[in-house]
Amino acid sequence: MIQASSGSRIQSWQRLLVLTCLIQFFVVLGLQMTFPYIPLFMQKELGIVRGEEAAFWTGIAGIGSGATMFLTGPLWGYLGDRVGHKKNILRATFVTALVYIPLGLAQNVLQFTVALTFFGLATGTWVANMALLSTVLPRERVPFAIGMLQVAAFVGMTLGPLPGGLIADTLGFRAAYFVASACLAMAGAIALFFLHEPRKAGPAVQAFGWSNLVGVARAKGVAPSLTVVLLATMLPQMILPVIPVYIQSLRESAPASLAGLAFTLQSLTAAISAYTAVWVARRAGLGRMIVLCAIAYSLLYFLLFLSHSVGAVLVMMALIGFLWGGMSVAVNTLIGLVAPRGQQGTTYGFLQSVSAIGFWLGPLMGGTMARAVGMREVFLFSAGTLLAMAPASWLLLKAAPIQSDAAPAEPQLERRRP
């Protein structure tokens, strides 16, 4: 804990929270300038002609980054405990900024895939920020701080795609990667010059170990809940590599800007829905909320399959964002409810690994299907699988040590004053 007087301590933790939120904002801003446009980047710069092929290779390129994120997440968290979380933030931001340069310079899909694999190895700012705040801040302030980090990330998701698309359409896709690299370097500079990690009163607690990991995985309700998280992460992501090239097929002029607008609307409505998710969960129940979101997802994806204009796609993406924000809050709260007491950190480590699988496996499945049967068929298949997810999630939640209609734990999600 911070060793200082009460007044200076309050100023210290508030300053630390503002700085970590700024760091998170610039990181997500940079990432969202480029990630939504990977299929278009492959078409314009890497020699992939057909949109279906670009969607397929986007999924292939994500395999390496997803695998390295899955494997190294717990390792970087352990390293932060050993050498300091500020150093871990510096590692993640500056190394990722460097990796973005070869991403922008890649001349073929193989080079891009290798660079993206190193990106997965280097990233981890979100985990490092959460670990720093959880270690340093007063215990009663941690839920509020983590919530503010989520807000900072949502703001970055909202503001990143549109300028990224504008840069791609005016200066070229490679320029967008270089601007994103500058954003990541800015995040690192904030950490380097302004972020000060106070010394803790006692030695760091080391909880990393195979026996601990196995014990948490076998705890009642953890595996079924993580399965729900995997489905909720993977299935909606199937359309990610398809949306940019599908928009381009509907309107050839300024496709990156229009795709950026679609993802911006999605992030904006997700941020709004995240604030109302707790109210909905208290009245509908956590299990019912997840099931209803899956059914609503299915309906919107079916309407996306029927859409034949850019305007209709933009409306559907905005509505999908509402479900994205609500589902994200619900599944993260679910993990908190089933986590064994005293092992929440390890359980959330599993959450990060499972999410990494979903984030690369979903686009891979969508891209492969787009190549095999067509882009619009991906929307129809996603609608069917999300509809099937509803009863599957209900049955899985019955195996959890909470009732499927339980409301989320209030302390993790309430809006507190600093």
PARO-553762 format. One record per residue (C-alpha): x, y, z. Coordinates in nm, 3 decimals, always signed. Layout:
       x       y       z
       X       Y       Z
...
END
This chain:
       x       y       z
  +0.000  +0.000  +0.000
  +0.112  +0.358  -0.050
  +0.313  +0.483  +0.246
  +0.199  +0.843  +0.284
  -0.036  +1.067  +0.474
  -0.409  +1.036  +0.414
  -0.433  +1.346  +0.192
  -0.132  +1.265  -0.024
  -0.243  +0.903  -0.045
  -0.579  +1.003  -0.191
  -0.406  +1.226  -0.444
  -0.162  +0.945  -0.527
  -0.420  +0.681  -0.605
  -0.637  +0.922  -0.802
  -0.335  +1.034  -1.006
  -0.239  +0.672  -1.064
  -0.592  +0.590  -1.183
  -0.598  +0.883  -1.427
  -0.262  +0.784  -1.572
  -0.348  +0.416  -1.615
  -0.675  +0.515  -1.785
  -0.484  +0.744  -2.023
  -0.241  +0.465  -2.100
  -0.526  +0.222  -2.166
  -0.705  +0.476  -2.384
  -0.405  +0.539  -2.612
  -0.332  +0.166  -2.642
  -0.687  +0.075  -2.744
  -0.711  +0.383  -2.968
  -0.404  +0.269  -3.162
  -0.518  -0.091  -3.190
  -0.864  +0.005  -3.312
  -0.718  +0.226  -3.584
  -0.595  -0.087  -3.760
  -0.754  -0.412  -3.645
  -1.097  -0.360  -3.807
  -0.928  -0.307  -4.146
  -0.697  -0.608  -4.165
  -0.901  -0.767  -4.449
  -0.890  -0.444  -4.651
  -0.518  -0.405  -4.578
  -0.461  -0.753  -4.719
  -0.654  -0.664  -5.033
  -0.491  -0.326  -5.094
  -0.133  -0.400  -4.986
  -0.069  -0.775  -4.958
  -0.199  -0.900  -5.292
  -0.520  -1.074  -5.180
  -0.780  -1.003  -5.449
  -1.111  -1.153  -5.343
  -1.289  -1.034  -5.029
  -1.361  -1.391  -4.920
  -0.990  -1.473  -4.943
  -0.901  -1.164  -4.739
  -1.148  -1.265  -4.466
  -1.001  -1.618  -4.463
  -0.639  -1.502  -4.433
  -0.736  -1.256  -4.161
  -0.849  -1.551  -3.953
  -0.530  -1.743  -4.035
  -0.311  -1.447  -3.938
  -0.483  -1.428  -3.600
  -0.387  -1.783  -3.502
  -0.034  -1.691  -3.397
  -0.131  -1.384  -3.197
  -0.417  -1.567  -3.025
  -0.191  -1.858  -2.931
  +0.085  -1.637  -2.791
  -0.166  -1.424  -2.596
  -0.317  -1.743  -2.454
  +0.020  -1.880  -2.344
  +0.189  -1.565  -2.216
  -0.095  -1.391  -2.028
  -0.030  -1.562  -1.692
  +0.346  -1.536  -1.748
  +0.343  -1.158  -1.791
  +0.124  -1.123  -1.482
  +0.373  -1.329  -1.281
  +0.661  -1.121  -1.419
  +0.486  -0.802  -1.308
  +0.461  -0.936  -0.955
  +0.834  -1.011  -0.957
  +0.986  -0.700  -1.117
  +0.708  -0.440  -1.091
  +0.393  -0.363  -1.284
  +0.525  -0.035  -1.426
  +0.805  -0.224  -1.598
  +0.548  -0.465  -1.736
  +0.345  -0.173  -1.875
  +0.658  -0.027  -2.034
  +0.740  -0.364  -2.188
  +0.391  -0.405  -2.332
  +0.351  -0.054  -2.474
  +0.695  +0.009  -2.623
  +0.747  -0.341  -2.763
  +0.399  -0.340  -2.917
  +0.473  +0.001  -3.071
  +0.788  -0.145  -3.227
  +0.602  -0.452  -3.355
  +0.351  -0.227  -3.531
  +0.624  -0.099  -3.764
  +0.687  -0.436  -3.935
  +0.311  -0.489  -3.941
  +0.279  -0.173  -4.151
  +0.578  -0.268  -4.367
  +0.470  -0.628  -4.437
  +0.478  -0.717  -4.806
  +0.289  -1.047  -4.795
  +0.056  -1.245  -4.571
  +0.337  -1.456  -4.423
  +0.531  -1.151  -4.305
  +0.215  -0.998  -4.164
  +0.127  -1.321  -3.979
  +0.474  -1.346  -3.823
  +0.459  -0.983  -3.709
  +0.109  -1.035  -3.568
  +0.236  -1.337  -3.373
  +0.500  -1.117  -3.211
  +0.224  -0.867  -3.134
  +0.042  -1.135  -2.932
  +0.365  -1.212  -2.752
  +0.426  -0.847  -2.660
  +0.080  -0.722  -2.568
  -0.065  -0.722  -2.216
  -0.119  -0.361  -2.108
  -0.472  -0.432  -1.985
  -0.357  -0.706  -1.745
  -0.062  -0.498  -1.624
  -0.283  -0.195  -1.555
  -0.535  -0.402  -1.360
  -0.261  -0.569  -1.159
  -0.101  -0.233  -1.073
  -0.430  -0.081  -0.957
  -0.529  -0.391  -0.759
  -0.192  -0.393  -0.584
  -0.157  -0.024  -0.500
  -0.505  +0.121  -0.457
  -0.707  +0.102  -0.135
  -0.909  -0.217  -0.146
  -1.243  -0.037  -0.148
  -1.141  +0.161  -0.458
  -1.042  -0.132  -0.679
  -1.390  -0.204  -0.830
  -1.431  +0.162  -0.923
  -1.081  +0.171  -1.074
  -1.132  -0.140  -1.286
  -1.461  +0.007  -1.407
  -1.286  +0.326  -1.512
  -1.029  +0.122  -1.705
  -1.316  -0.044  -1.891
  -1.463  +0.297  -1.972
  -1.124  +0.414  -2.103
  -1.102  +0.106  -2.324
  -1.455  +0.158  -2.460
  -1.376  +0.521  -2.541
  -1.066  +0.409  -2.730
  -1.273  +0.151  -2.917
  -1.526  +0.419  -3.006
  -1.277  +0.681  -3.125
  -1.022  +0.455  -3.297
  -1.191  +0.301  -3.604
  -1.316  +0.618  -3.772
  -0.985  +0.811  -3.782
  -0.810  +0.488  -3.872
  -1.040  +0.445  -4.170
  -0.997  +0.807  -4.276
  -0.619  +0.773  -4.262
  -0.636  +0.450  -4.463
  -0.856  +0.607  -4.732
  -0.647  +0.926  -4.764
  -0.287  +0.833  -4.680
  -0.296  +0.456  -4.721
  -0.334  +0.158  -4.491
  +0.035  +0.149  -4.403
  +0.016  +0.503  -4.267
  -0.258  +0.391  -4.026
  -0.018  +0.138  -3.871
  +0.250  +0.402  -3.822
  +0.004  +0.641  -3.656
  -0.114  +0.356  -3.435
  +0.247  +0.284  -3.341
  +0.279  +0.648  -3.232
  -0.031  +0.612  -3.013
  +0.120  +0.306  -2.846
  +0.448  +0.489  -2.796
  +0.254  +0.779  -2.642
  +0.104  +0.536  -2.391
  +0.452  +0.412  -2.307
  +0.583  +0.768  -2.270
  +0.305  +0.849  -2.021
  +0.406  +0.545  -1.816
  +0.777  +0.623  -1.842
  +0.770  +0.989  -1.741
  +0.461  +1.025  -1.522
  +0.366  +0.687  -1.376
  +0.529  +0.610  -1.042
  +0.473  +0.272  -0.883
  +0.495  +0.305  -0.504
  +0.670  +0.043  -0.301
  +0.450  -0.208  -0.130
  +0.464  -0.252  +0.245
  +0.541  -0.623  +0.220
  +0.685  -0.874  -0.025
  +0.487  -0.959  -0.336
  +0.257  -1.255  -0.304
  +0.341  -1.523  -0.560
  +0.041  -1.737  -0.647
  +0.158  -1.875  -0.981
  +0.190  -2.252  -1.002
  +0.052  -2.555  -1.185
  -0.119  -2.695  -0.878
  -0.300  -2.365  -0.827
  -0.409  -2.351  -1.191
  -0.539  -2.709  -1.187
  -0.722  -2.650  -0.860
  -0.904  -2.346  -0.993
  -0.993  -2.520  -1.320
  -1.149  -2.807  -1.125
  -1.347  -2.581  -0.892
  -1.722  -2.626  -0.918
  -1.878  -2.413  -1.189
  -1.555  -2.268  -1.330
  -1.529  -2.492  -1.638
  -1.898  -2.456  -1.738
  -1.881  -2.079  -1.691
  -1.562  -2.051  -1.896
  -1.736  -2.252  -2.169
  -2.012  -1.991  -2.174
  -1.744  -1.720  -2.197
  -1.582  -1.900  -2.490
  -1.912  -1.920  -2.677
  -2.000  -1.557  -2.597
  -1.659  -1.443  -2.722
  -1.610  -1.668  -3.024
  -1.950  -1.671  -3.196
  -2.007  -1.293  -3.224
  -1.647  -1.251  -3.352
  -1.712  -1.466  -3.659
  -1.833  -1.165  -3.858
  -1.533  -0.947  -3.770
  -1.322  -1.021  -4.082
  -1.630  -1.018  -4.305
  -1.781  -0.677  -4.225
  -1.514  -0.458  -4.397
  -1.509  -0.658  -4.720
  -1.888  -0.697  -4.719
  -1.927  -0.319  -4.693
  -1.679  -0.284  -4.979
  -1.892  -0.520  -5.189
  -2.191  -0.294  -5.130
  -2.008  +0.034  -5.191
  -1.660  +0.057  -5.339
  -1.591  +0.419  -5.246
  -1.428  +0.483  -4.905
  -1.487  +0.132  -4.768
  -1.240  +0.175  -4.481
  -1.414  +0.491  -4.359
  -1.754  +0.321  -4.373
  -1.623  +0.013  -4.194
  -1.468  +0.244  -3.935
  -1.805  +0.412  -3.887
  -1.968  +0.071  -3.838
  -1.721  -0.034  -3.568
  -1.739  +0.310  -3.406
  -2.117  +0.284  -3.376
  -2.081  -0.066  -3.234
  -1.834  +0.046  -2.966
  -2.039  +0.354  -2.878
  -2.359  +0.158  -2.818
  -2.159  -0.106  -2.627
  -2.031  +0.162  -2.390
  -2.385  +0.285  -2.333
  -2.525  -0.063  -2.271
  -2.251  -0.151  -2.025
  -2.388  +0.111  -1.786
  -2.738  -0.036  -1.800
  -2.637  -0.402  -1.787
  -2.645  -0.426  -1.407
  -2.999  -0.285  -1.393
  -3.114  -0.540  -1.653
  -2.938  -0.831  -1.479
  -3.098  -0.749  -1.145
  -3.443  -0.771  -1.298
  -3.399  -1.045  -1.557
  -3.130  -1.247  -1.376
  -2.776  -1.313  -1.491
  -2.854  -1.643  -1.663
  -3.161  -1.509  -1.837
  -2.966  -1.202  -1.948
  -2.703  -1.418  -2.120
  -2.969  -1.633  -2.285
  -3.173  -1.332  -2.401
  -2.860  -1.164  -2.540
  -2.778  -1.479  -2.738
  -3.131  -1.491  -2.884
  -3.124  -1.120  -2.970
  -2.778  -1.163  -3.126
  -2.921  -1.439  -3.346
  -3.206  -1.218  -3.463
  -2.979  -0.925  -3.551
  -2.733  -1.148  -3.737
  -3.022  -1.288  -3.939
  -3.131  -0.931  -4.023
  -2.768  -0.861  -4.119
  -2.792  -1.156  -4.359
  -3.095  -0.988  -4.517
  -2.924  -0.646  -4.541
  -2.830  -0.525  -4.888
  -2.728  -0.164  -4.818
  -2.454  +0.006  -4.620
  -2.713  +0.197  -4.418
  -2.878  -0.125  -4.304
  -2.540  -0.272  -4.206
  -2.458  +0.038  -3.999
  -2.791  +0.014  -3.815
  -2.739  -0.356  -3.743
  -2.385  -0.296  -3.615
  -2.510  -0.024  -3.380
  -2.778  -0.258  -3.242
  -2.527  -0.542  -3.210
  -2.312  -0.310  -2.999
  -2.585  -0.290  -2.735
  -2.574  -0.668  -2.702
  -2.193  -0.674  -2.702
  -2.174  -0.439  -2.403
  -2.441  -0.627  -2.209
  -2.297  -0.971  -2.282
  -1.945  -0.856  -2.187
  -2.060  -0.733  -1.847
  -2.264  -1.049  -1.790
  -1.992  -1.303  -1.864
  -1.725  -1.113  -1.671
  -1.958  -1.095  -1.372
  -2.033  -1.466  -1.408
  -1.666  -1.550  -1.361
  -1.654  -1.336  -1.048
  -1.951  -1.523  -0.902
  -1.804  -1.872  -0.952
  -1.441  -1.788  -0.867
  -1.313  -1.975  -0.560
  -1.263  -1.741  -0.266
  -0.911  -1.601  -0.259
  -0.836  -1.718  -0.614
  -1.021  -1.460  -0.820
  -0.700  -1.344  -0.990
  -0.616  -1.692  -1.116
  -0.974  -1.744  -1.231
  -0.964  -1.419  -1.428
  -0.634  -1.536  -1.574
  -0.824  -1.830  -1.720
  -1.081  -1.580  -1.846
  -0.808  -1.396  -2.038
  -0.680  -1.718  -2.192
  -1.028  -1.837  -2.291
  -1.108  -1.493  -2.437
  -0.789  -1.507  -2.643
  -0.903  -1.840  -2.791
  -1.241  -1.694  -2.879
  -1.098  -1.379  -3.032
  -0.883  -1.571  -3.282
  -1.097  -1.880  -3.334
  -1.412  -1.679  -3.415
  -1.255  -1.475  -3.699
  -1.080  -1.788  -3.826
  -1.411  -1.973  -3.851
  -1.582  -1.675  -4.013
  -1.303  -1.616  -4.262
  -1.286  -1.985  -4.354
  -1.661  -1.999  -4.411
  -1.657  -1.678  -4.617
  -1.396  -1.834  -4.843
  -1.587  -2.159  -4.876
  -1.951  -2.051  -4.915
  -1.961  -1.669  -4.926
  -1.968  -1.367  -4.698
  -2.341  -1.334  -4.634
  -2.366  -1.702  -4.540
  -2.137  -1.627  -4.243
  -2.410  -1.403  -4.100
  -2.668  -1.679  -4.138
  -2.445  -1.944  -3.981
  -2.360  -1.711  -3.691
  -2.729  -1.649  -3.633
  -2.792  -2.023  -3.609
  -2.503  -2.093  -3.372
  -2.594  -1.802  -3.145
  -2.951  -1.930  -3.129
  -2.814  -2.270  -3.026
  -2.597  -2.100  -2.766
  -2.904  -1.987  -2.572
  -3.017  -2.330  -2.442
  -2.656  -2.448  -2.419
  -2.568  -2.156  -2.191
  -2.874  -2.220  -1.976
  -2.775  -2.585  -1.925
  -2.412  -2.496  -1.853
  -2.509  -2.235  -1.596
  -2.716  -2.497  -1.415
  -2.386  -2.667  -1.332
  -2.245  -2.351  -1.173
  -2.261  -2.301  -0.794
  -2.502  -2.011  -0.847
  -2.859  -2.009  -0.968
  -2.889  -1.930  -1.335
  -3.117  -1.640  -1.253
  -2.880  -1.492  -0.996
  -2.799  -1.126  -1.021
  -2.442  -1.005  -1.042
  -2.247  -0.924  -0.732
  -2.304  -0.560  -0.655
  -1.952  -0.466  -0.537
  -1.793  -0.559  -0.869
  -2.012  -0.346  -1.087
  -2.161  -0.068  -0.883
  -2.079  +0.289  -0.977
  -1.891  +0.433  -0.683
  -1.765  +0.777  -0.621
  -1.389  +0.807  -0.600
END
